Amino acid sequence: MNSDWDEPLDALRWHWGTAYIINCLAAGRWIAERRDTHETLRADTPLGLRDKIIADYTARPVSRDLPGQPYSRGAVHK
């Protein structure tokens, strides 16, 4: 069963999944956790979360060589 947020969630994970653990907890509850410091970004929409990720990453890039699974389609992230 697909939800309305599967496609934007997959897109965010594809582009940012090696630096952030990204989830949609429910409609209007989008989160991204930095893989280095575990700080959490929150937004009401996927585009809002993307904007916050870009601003956060621009200010303080996250190493892409951190331990953990990079995103792959169908992967389950905590």
Summary of the structure (lengths in Angstrom):
residues: 78
radius of gyration: 11.6
end to end distance: 19.7
largest distance: 37.3
contacts: 194
relative contact order: 0.22
helix: 32%
strand: 22%
